[in-house]
């Protein structure tokens, strides 16, 4: 009888350890996935900034983002990013600010 209780206690401890280990593993994977997602969002913003700068430098366009997307193949999600142009002069590259929307 005592051995049976000891075996049940041992199985219970093993089950508890397994559940705790599984929960810890899931937490670690969830945390890592969130960090990767944040890193990807930051990288997307950087890539968009480089693409806009490269496209503007190529055409020195003063027509705005509609002209750039139509004629130069610039693609971005306008619901996710706001691109602000400040024109300096007809022969100067405009100042560009890219703002990530929430």
N, C-alpha and C positions, 0 to 999 in steps of 0.2 A: 504494500500500500504506500509506504513511504517512497519507494523507488518510483512508483507511478506518478506521485506528486512532483518528485524531482525532475522526472522526464518532461512533465507538462510545463514546469517552470522553465526548463532549458529550452523547450520548443517555443514558449512564449517569448523568451529573451531573444532567441534567434529571429523570430518573426518581427519583433520590435526593432531589432538592429537592421533587418532587411528593409523595413518600411522607412526608418530614419535615413538609411543610406540612399534609398530611392528618392526620397524627398530632397535630400541634399544634392544629389546628382541633377535632378530636375531644376532646382534653384540655380545651380552653377550654369547649366545650359541656357536657362532663360536669361540670366545676367549677361552671358557672353553674346547671346543673340541680340540683346538690346544694345550692347556696346558696338557690335558690328553695324546695326542699323543706324546708329548715330554717326558712326564713321562714314558710312555710305552717303548720308545726307550732306555731311560736310564736303565730301569728295564731289558730289553732284554740283554743289554750289561753286566749288573751285573750277570744275570742268566747264560749267556754264559761263563763268566769268572769263575764262580763257577763250572760249568760243566766240563770245560777244566781242571781246577785244580784238581777236584775230579778224573777225568779219568786218568790224568797223574800220580797222586799219586798212583792210583790203579795199574797201570802196569809199571811205571818207564820206559816207552817206549822211546827208542832212535831212533825208526824207523820213526818218523814224523807223521804228521796229517793223511796221507793216512792209516797208520796202525791203528791209533786210531779210525778212522771212520769205517773202515772195521771190526775190531775185537772187539771193545768195544762200539759200538753204538753211538759214538759222532756224532751229526748232527748239522750243522750250514750252513748259507748261505755264501759261499766264495765270492760272489759279494758284500756282505755287510760288511764282517769282514775279516781282515788279522790276522792270528795267527803266531807269530814269536817265534821260539824256539832257545834258546842259551844253548847248551849242556855244562855241567860243567865237568862231568866225568861219567863213566859207572855205578857207584853205587850211584850217586847223582841225585836228581830230577832236570830236566832242568828248566831254568828260562824262563817263558812264558810271552809274551806281546801280548795283544789283541788290535788291532787298528780298529776303525770303519771307513769304507770307506764312502766317500760322495756319 
